[in-house]
Amino acid sequence: MLQARVKKVAKLNLMLLFLAIACALGVVTSQHKARKLFVELQKEQELARQMEIEWGQLQLEQSTWALPSRVEKIASRQLQMQLPKAEKVQFVRMQQGGSK
């Protein structure tokens, strides 16, 4: 009877040992996954920062290209466009209500 009890305790200890090993492996696996996801998160955040910088640069570039003085300069030099003389300018008034 004592020997049977010792065998049961030994089986229980062995089962608890395997359970502890399985839990330890689970912890290690979950920590590894968490670290991988954290590294991936950091990479994506860095990419987002780079894209924000590029967006700011593109907005600055767009505002530079669209400056009225630059547009006027290109229109006069490259396209030979000129402002009309004052006597050539005509104003057209629209009637209210949308009828012609």
N, CA and C of each residue as an Amber inpcrd file, in Angstrom:
protein
   300
   0.8120000  -1.1790000   0.0000000   0.0000000   0.0000000   0.0000000
   0.8650000   1.2560000   0.0000000   1.9110000   1.2270000   0.7880000
   2.8330000   2.3570000   0.8440000   3.5540000   2.5240000  -0.4840000
   3.8940000   1.4070000  -1.0870000   4.5850000   1.4450000  -2.3860000
   3.6530000   2.0050000  -3.4670000   2.3870000   1.6760000  -3.4190000
   1.4130000   2.1920000  -4.3830000   1.2570000   3.7000000  -4.2000000
   1.2590000   4.1520000  -2.9670000   1.1540000   5.5910000  -2.6800000
   2.3900000   6.3330000  -3.1860000   3.5470000   5.7330000  -3.0200000
   4.7960000   6.3380000  -3.5070000   4.7500000   6.4440000  -5.0260000
   4.2230000   5.4170000  -5.7040000   4.1160000   5.4510000  -7.1700000
   3.1680000   6.5620000  -7.6130000   2.0350000   6.7170000  -6.8870000
   1.0910000   7.7730000  -7.2290000   1.7340000   9.1520000  -7.0630000
   2.4550000   9.3290000  -5.9740000   3.1180000  10.6180000  -5.7180000
   4.1890000  10.8660000  -6.7850000   4.9080000   9.8120000  -7.1650000
   5.9380000   9.9470000  -8.2010000   5.2910000  10.3060000  -9.5280000
   4.1630000   9.6790000  -9.8750000   3.4450000   9.9990000 -11.1160000
   2.9450000  11.4450000 -11.0760000   2.4110000  11.8400000  -9.9060000
   1.9150000  13.2010000  -9.7470000   3.0580000  14.2090000  -9.9090000
   4.1990000  13.9090000  -9.2860000   5.3670000  14.7960000  -9.4110000
   5.8420000  14.8840000 -10.8640000   5.8420000  13.7590000 -11.5430000
   6.2640000  13.7330000 -12.9440000   5.2920000  14.5260000 -13.8170000
   3.9980000  14.3670000 -13.5500000   2.9930000  15.0980000 -14.3010000
   3.1140000  16.6070000 -14.0260000   3.3500000  16.9790000 -12.7920000
   3.5310000  18.3880000 -12.4510000   4.8000000  18.9580000 -13.0910000
   5.8380000  18.1500000 -13.1900000   7.0690000  18.5810000 -13.8410000
   6.8170000  18.8630000 -15.3180000   6.1200000  17.9460000 -15.9950000
   5.8010000  18.1640000 -17.4100000   4.9070000  19.3910000 -17.6000000
   3.9680000  19.5880000 -16.6840000   3.0870000  20.7460000 -16.7430000
   3.8890000  22.0420000 -16.5570000   4.8320000  22.0170000 -15.6210000
   5.6790000  23.1960000 -15.3960000   6.5440000  23.4840000 -16.6270000
   7.0760000  22.4480000 -17.2600000   7.8850000  22.6240000 -18.4740000
   7.0250000  23.1820000 -19.5990000   5.8050000  22.6620000 -19.7450000
   4.9030000  23.1530000 -20.7860000   4.5540000  24.6230000 -20.5520000
   4.2980000  24.9940000 -19.3040000   3.9990000  26.3990000 -18.9850000
   5.2090000  27.2850000 -19.2710000   6.3920000  26.8100000 -18.9200000
   7.6110000  27.5870000 -19.1710000   7.8110000  27.7900000 -20.6770000
   7.5910000  26.7460000 -21.4600000   7.7070000  26.8740000 -22.9140000
   6.6620000  27.8460000 -23.4620000   5.4640000  27.8110000 -22.8930000
   4.4280000  28.7480000 -23.2980000   4.8150000  30.1880000 -23.0140000
   5.4080000  30.4300000 -21.8560000   5.8600000  31.7780000 -21.4960000
   6.9560000  32.2410000 -22.4450000   7.9070000  31.3780000 -22.7110000
   9.0120000  31.7300000 -23.6190000   8.4660000  32.0330000 -25.0110000
   7.5560000  31.2220000 -25.4810000   6.9760000  31.4320000 -26.8130000
   6.2140000  32.7490000 -26.8790000   5.4130000  33.0200000 -25.8690000
   4.6320000  34.2640000 -25.8880000   5.5400000  35.4870000 -25.7780000
   6.6120000  35.4200000 -24.9910000   7.5560000  36.5360000 -24.9050000
   8.2590000  36.7560000 -26.2480000   8.6060000  35.6770000 -26.9060000
   9.2620000  35.7910000 -28.2080000   8.3320000  36.4570000 -29.2160000
   7.0690000  36.0380000 -29.2340000   6.0910000  36.6470000 -30.1450000
   5.9040000  38.1240000 -29.8230000   5.8260000  38.4360000 -28.5260000
   5.6450000  39.8360000 -28.1180000   6.8280000  40.6860000 -28.5630000
   8.0360000  40.1740000 -28.4350000   9.2190000  40.9190000 -28.8760000
   9.2190000  41.1260000 -30.3860000   8.8540000  40.0830000 -31.1330000
   8.7880000  40.2070000 -32.5900000   7.7600000  41.2560000 -32.9960000
   6.5940000  41.2340000 -32.3520000   5.5500000  42.2130000 -32.6720000
   5.9810000  43.6280000 -32.2930000   6.7090000  43.7710000 -31.1920000
   7.1830000  45.0840000 -30.7730000   8.1950000  45.6390000 -31.7650000
   9.0940000  44.7820000 -32.2480000  10.0690000  45.2090000 -33.2610000
   9.3410000  45.6230000 -34.5350000   8.3330000  44.8590000 -34.9250000
   7.5530000  45.1980000 -36.1150000   6.8180000  46.5250000 -35.9220000
   6.2790000  46.7360000 -34.7350000   5.6010000  47.9980000 -34.4190000
   6.5760000  49.1710000 -34.5350000   7.7710000  49.0140000 -34.0180000
   8.7660000  50.0890000 -34.0980000   9.1280000  50.3930000 -35.5490000
   9.2550000  49.3580000 -36.3690000   9.5620000  49.5710000 -37.7910000
   8.4360000  50.3420000 -38.4770000   7.2020000  49.9720000 -38.1850000
   6.0570000  50.6420000 -38.8030000   5.9500000  52.0900000 -38.3250000
   6.2570000  52.3390000 -37.0470000   6.2350000  53.7140000 -36.5420000
   7.3190000  54.5550000 -37.2120000   8.4780000  53.9710000 -37.4300000
   9.5590000  54.6850000 -38.1150000   9.1540000  54.9870000 -39.5580000
   8.5220000  54.0270000 -40.2090000   8.0370000  54.2500000 -41.5730000
   7.0000000  55.3750000 -41.5990000   6.1160000  55.3970000 -40.6120000
   5.1020000  56.4630000 -40.5340000   5.7660000  57.8190000 -40.3430000
   6.8080000  57.8840000 -39.5040000   7.5360000  59.1550000 -39.3100000
   8.1920000  59.6060000 -40.6040000   8.7900000  58.6770000 -41.3250000
   9.4260000  59.0260000 -42.5960000   8.3990000  59.5240000 -43.6030000
   7.2310000  58.8940000 -43.6180000   6.1880000  59.3240000 -44.5460000
   5.6510000  60.7080000 -44.1720000   5.5600000  61.0030000 -42.8760000
   5.1230000  62.3320000 -42.4490000   6.1370000  63.3880000 -42.8800000
   7.4220000  63.0820000 -42.7650000   8.4600000  64.0140000 -43.1980000
   8.3590000  64.2390000 -44.7030000   8.1910000  63.1580000 -45.4550000
   8.0700000  63.2770000 -46.9020000   6.8210000  64.0860000 -47.2760000
   5.7230000  63.8700000 -46.5610000   4.4900000  64.6100000 -46.8350000
   4.7190000  66.1140000 -46.6120000   5.4030000  66.4520000 -45.5360000
   5.7130000  67.8630000 -45.2710000   6.5800000  68.4580000 -46.3710000
   7.5580000  67.6940000 -46.8290000   8.4350000  68.1670000 -47.9080000
   7.6470000  68.3570000 -49.2000000   6.7360000  67.4300000 -49.4830000
   5.9240000  67.5540000 -50.6940000   4.9870000  68.7630000 -50.6150000
   4.4250000  69.0240000 -49.4450000   3.5690000  70.2030000 -49.2920000
   4.3740000  71.4840000 -49.4930000   5.5800000  71.5120000 -48.9460000
   6.4410000  72.6810000 -49.1160000   6.8030000  72.8600000 -50.5840000
   7.1270000  71.7720000 -51.2470000   7.4680000  71.8330000 -52.6650000
   6.2780000  72.3220000 -53.4940000   5.0960000  71.8130000 -53.1630000
   3.8970000  72.2400000 -53.8940000   3.6400000  73.7280000 -53.7010000
   3.7920000  74.2180000 -52.4850000   3.5560000  75.6430000 -52.2500000
   4.5940000  76.4920000 -52.9680000   5.8140000  75.9900000 -53.0970000
   6.8590000  76.7250000 -53.8110000   6.5510000  76.7790000 -55.3040000
   6.1380000  75.6530000 -55.8780000   5.8470000  75.6120000 -57.3150000
   4.6270000  76.4550000 -57.6670000   3.7190000  76.6300000 -56.7190000
   2.4750000  77.3370000 -57.0050000   2.5060000  78.8120000 -56.6010000
   3.6650000  79.3360000 -56.2580000   3.7550000  80.7520000 -55.8970000
   3.2750000  81.6130000 -57.0680000   2.4250000  82.6020000 -56.8060000
   1.9340000  83.4500000 -57.8920000   3.0570000  84.1420000 -58.6720000
   4.1020000  84.5590000 -57.9840000   5.2070000  85.2220000 -58.6860000
   5.9020000  84.2560000 -59.6510000   6.0400000  83.0000000 -59.2490000
   6.6680000  82.0100000 -60.1250000   5.7850000  81.7230000 -61.3390000
   4.4860000  81.5750000 -61.0980000   3.5560000  81.3060000 -62.1950000
   3.5640000  82.4710000 -63.1830000   3.5520000  83.6910000 -62.6600000
   3.5690000  84.8700000 -63.5320000   4.8730000  84.9440000 -64.3250000
   5.9770000  84.6320000 -63.6890000   7.2800000  84.6640000 -64.3580000
   7.3310000  83.6490000 -65.5010000   6.8530000  82.4410000 -65.2600000
   6.8460000  81.4100000 -66.3000000   5.8960000  81.8020000 -67.4270000
   4.7400000  82.3440000 -67.0550000   3.7700000  82.7580000 -68.0800000
   4.3570000  83.8390000 -68.9820000   5.0780000  84.7810000 -68.4190000
   5.6130000  85.8730000 -69.2470000   6.8550000  85.4450000 -70.0280000
   7.7390000  84.6780000 -69.4250000   9.0050000  84.3310000 -70.0990000
   8.8630000  83.1510000 -71.0650000   8.3060000  82.0740000 -70.5910000
   8.2650000  80.8620000 -71.4170000   7.0770000  80.8420000 -72.3750000
   5.9480000  81.3800000 -71.9330000   4.7430000  81.3210000 -72.7630000
   4.4410000  82.6570000 -73.4490000   5.2770000  83.6590000 -73.2220000
   5.1120000  85.0020000 -73.7880000   3.7020000  85.5620000 -73.5280000
   3.1800000  85.3140000 -72.3480000   1.8730000  85.8500000 -71.9850000
   2.0630000  87.2080000 -71.3150000   1.1020000  88.1120000 -71.5190000
   1.1710000  89.4430000 -70.9230000  -0.1960000  89.8090000 -70.3850000
  -0.1890000  90.6870000 -69.3980000  -1.4560000  91.2020000 -68.9000000
  -2.0480000  92.1170000 -69.9560000  -3.3510000  92.0880000 -70.1650000
  -3.9430000  92.9850000 -71.1620000  -3.9250000  94.4360000 -70.6550000
  -3.9600000  95.3540000 -71.5890000  -3.9930000  96.7720000 -71.2260000
  -5.3470000  97.0680000 -70.6030000  -5.3870000  98.0980000 -69.8060000
  -6.6040000  98.4310000 -69.0610000  -7.7900000  98.6740000 -69.9780000
  -7.5660000  99.2950000 -71.1420000  -8.6890000  99.5720000 -72.0490000
  -9.2280000  98.3180000 -72.7260000  -8.4800000  97.2400000 -72.6930000
  -8.9150000  95.9800000 -73.3020000  -9.7070000  95.1010000 -72.3230000
  -9.6920000  95.4480000 -71.0480000 -10.3710000  94.6360000 -70.0350000
 -11.8470000  94.9980000 -70.0160000 -12.7060000  94.0040000 -70.0530000
 -14.1500000  94.2190000 -69.9880000 -14.7100000  93.4190000 -68.8120000
 -15.6270000  94.0270000 -68.0940000 -16.2880000  93.3590000 -66.9770000
 -17.6860000  92.9760000 -67.4130000 -18.0900000  91.7840000 -67.1270000
 -19.4190000  91.2800000 -67.4720000 -20.1860000  91.0760000 -66.1910000
 -21.3400000  91.6940000 -66.1030000 -22.1600000  91.5440000 -64.9110000
 -23.1580000  90.4200000 -65.1130000 -23.3400000  89.6540000 -64.0460000
 -24.3400000  88.5830000 -64.0960000 -25.6310000  89.1020000 -63.4840000
 -26.7310000  88.7280000 -64.0830000 -28.0160000  89.1180000 -63.5250000
 -28.3470000  88.2020000 -62.3630000 -28.9860000  88.7520000 -61.3630000
 -29.3700000  87.9320000 -60.2180000 -30.5510000  87.0570000 -60.6110000
 -30.6370000  85.9060000 -60.0340000 -31.7130000  84.9680000 -60.3270000
 -31.3140000  83.9260000 -61.3500000 -30.1880000  84.0650000 -61.9710000
 -29.6740000  83.0480000 -62.8770000 -30.2430000  83.1230000 -64.2710000
 -31.1520000  84.0320000 -64.6020000 -31.6800000  84.0930000 -65.9640000
 -30.7650000  84.9300000 -66.8350000 -30.7460000  84.6680000 -68.1460000
 -29.8580000  85.3630000 -69.0750000 -30.4580000  86.6050000 -69.6140000
